[in-house]
Amino acid sequence: MKIEEWDALAKRIFMYYQRRQPDSYQLTLWFNKIRFVPGTAAQYIYDYITDQRDRMPTNLPKEIKAGWSGYLRDNPNKAAKFEKKPCPDCSGRGILTFKRFDALYGADHEFSCPCGSCQNFLRHFATRGQDNYAVYTLRQLEDLGYKIWPYRDYPPVAPQKAGGTAGLAEDVGVPFLGGENA
C-alpha cells in the first residue's frame, strides 16, 4: 500500500466513526506497521472494519491486519505463492536453529533466524520480509561462534538407556531433566 492510499483509507475510517483526523506523524507510525498490505485490499478492509466494529478501533493497525487476513481468506488467489527451494543449510525449512554457550549462566541459549541462503522463510514471514529480521547464512553463524542444530536432530534425543528412560544427548549440552538422574 502506498502512503497516499493509506492516508485516504485512514481518513475514511475516521470520518465514518466521526473522529478527529490523526496528524501526519501518527499516520506514518501506523503506516510502518501495515505497509505490506496492498492498496487493492483497501476497500475490503474498510468494509470489514465498518461492518465488524460499532466503535472506532483503538488499535487501527491491528484491525487493518485482521481485515487483510479476511481478504486473503476470501481471495486465496491473491495470496503470494512461494516455491520451496532446496537448501543444504536449513533443509528447505527457511529457519536456522542454533545455540551458543553463555559462560555467565553456564547454559546454552537457543536461537533461530531466517535462512539467508534460500529465502524460504518468506513462506512463514511474508508480511515482515527481510527488513525486520536478522538474516544469516549457516557459514555466517558458524563464523560468529554459534553451533547449529540441524532440524532433524531437534530436540536431540539419545537412545533408550538401560533403565528404560531416554535422556537428551550429552554432546549437545542440554541437561537431562527427568528419569533416573532427576
N, C-alpha and C positions, 0 to 999 in steps of 0.2 A: 504494500500500500504506500502510495506517495503521501507526503506530509499534507499536501493540499486536499487529498481525498479524506485523510484522517480529520483534518480541521472541519471539513464540511459535515462528515458523519457525527463528530462530537457536538458541533453546533446544533445539528438537527435533533440529537438526543436531548441536549439541554433545553432546547425550545419546546420539545414535546412535554417534558416534565416541568416546564415553566420555572426553570432555574437560571440564575445569573451565569453568563458565559464565563468559562475559566480563562485566565490570562495565558499568553503565549508560552510562558515558562512551564506552566502546568501541562499544557497540551504537548509540549516537547517531551517532558518527562514520561507521560503516558505513551506517547508515540514510540519511544525507545523500547517499551515493553511489548508492543504489538506490531512492530514494523514488518514482521514476516507474513502477516495476513494480507492477501492480495485485495486490491481495490474492487475486484469483481464480486467479492462477498459482502460488500458494504451494505447493500440493500437488504440482503438476507439477515445480516447481523442487526440492522436497525429494526426490522420486523420482529426478530427473535427477542430483542430486549424489550421493545414496547409491548409485545404480546405477553411476555412472561412476567414482567415486573410491574407492580402497581405504583411503586415509588422509584425515584431516581436511585440507581445503584450507587452504593458508597464506594465500591471498588470497580470502576469502569473498565480498566484493562482486563480484569478477571472475567467480567461479563462479555467483553469482546472475544476473549479466548473461548469462552463457553459457546458463544454464537458461532465461532469459527469451527469448533468441534461438531456442532449441529449441522453446519454447512457441509462439512466433509462426510458426515454420516448420510445426509440426504443426497449428496452428489459425489459418490465414490470415484467416479471417472475424473474428477477434478484434483484428486489427491496425487501427489508426486509419486512416481514409481521408481524404486531403486533396485537395481540389479545387484545381487550379492556377488562380489568378486572374490575369487580365491586369494588367500593371503597367508603366507608362511608365518607371519608374526603373530596373528591373532586367530588363526584357523577360520577366518572369514566372519567372526562374530562382530568385529568392529570395535571391540573393547579389549584393552590390555589390563590384566590384573597383576599387580606387583607388590612387593613389600620391601621394607627397609628396617634394619635393626636400630632401635633407639637405645643408646647406651644409658641415657639418663633414667629411663624407666625399666631397662633390662628386658624389653619385649619387642617383638616385631609389630610394625604397624602396616596394615593393608591399605592399598590404594587402587584406584582404577582410573583410566583415562581413555579417551577415544584413540583409536589406532591411526597414526598419521601415514601409514603405508598404503592402506586400501581405501580409506574414507567410507567404509561400510557402516560407521557409526551414524551416518546421516539417516539410516533406516530407523534408528532409535531416537535421534535428536534432530530431526529435520527442521523443527521450528527454531532451534537455537543456532545451529551452524557452528563453524569453527571459531567465530568471534568470541564466544563466551567460555570456551573450554581450552585448557592447555592440551595441545595435541602433540604426542610424541611418537616416535618410531621405537621399535624394540632396541635398536642399537643405541639410540639416544639415552634411553632409560638405563641400559647397562653401563654406558659411559658415566652416568650420574651416580652409579653405585647401587642401583636397585636390583633386586633379584626378581625374576619373572616367574609367575606361577602359570604354567600352561592351563588352559581351561579344562582339559581332560583330566588333570590331576587335582582339581579343586573341588571340595576340600581334600587335602592329601590324607588318605586313609591307609593305614598299614594293614597287612593281612591279619587274620584272626590269631590271637595269642593262644598259648597252650591252655590258659584258664578259660577260654571261650569268649573273652571280651576283645573288642577291636580298639586299638589306640591310634592316635594320629602319628604320622611318620616323624621320627625324630630328626631326620635330615632336613626337614623343612623348618624346624624350630618352633613348632606350635605345641604348647603344653597339652598334655593329656588330662582331661578334666573328669574322668569317670572310670568305672571298672575297678579292678583290683588295686590300683595305685591311689585311689581317691581317699 
